[in-house]
Amino acid sequence: MPLTHFLALIAFVILAAGATIGLAVWADLPLAAAAFAALSASLALGARQWR
């Protein structure tokens, strides 16, 4: 993977995380609820990998 593609990928991931946190704050969603949703999604995807 070329360096420019790698750096763009990192930038897009950081922007997506910032947009997610920004939308959660804008919607008055508790940060604990967003963290719980991310944790449960991560566990669900991790469980799919071991099947």
C-alpha positions in Angstrom: 0.0 0.0 0.0 1.5 3.4 -1.0 2.2 5.8 1.8 -0.3 8.4 0.5 -3.1 5.8 0.7 -2.1 4.7 4.2 -2.0 8.3 5.5 -5.4 9.0 3.8 -6.9 5.9 5.5 -5.6 7.1 8.9 -7.0 10.6 8.3 -10.4 9.2 7.3 -10.6 7.0 10.4 -9.8 10.0 12.6 -12.4 12.1 10.8 -15.0 9.4 11.1 -14.3 9.0 14.8 -14.6 12.8 15.3 -17.9 12.9 13.3 -19.3 10.1 15.4 -18.4 11.8 18.7 -19.7 15.1 17.3 -23.1 13.6 16.3 -23.4 11.9 19.7 -22.8 15.2 21.5 -25.2 17.0 19.2 -27.9 14.4 19.8 -27.4 14.6 23.5 -26.5 11.0 23.6 -24.6 10.0 26.8 -21.0 9.1 26.0 -21.4 6.0 28.0 -24.2 4.8 25.7 -22.0 5.4 22.6 -19.1 3.6 24.3 -21.4 0.6 25.2 -22.7 0.5 21.6 -19.1 0.4 20.3 -18.1 -2.2 22.7 -21.1 -4.5 22.0 -20.5 -4.1 18.2 -16.8 -5.0 18.7 -17.7 -8.1 20.7 -20.3 -9.1 18.1 -17.8 -8.8 15.2 -15.2 -10.5 17.2 -17.5 -13.4 18.0 -18.3 -13.7 14.2 -14.6 -14.1 13.5 -14.2 -17.2 15.8 -17.2 -19.0 14.3 
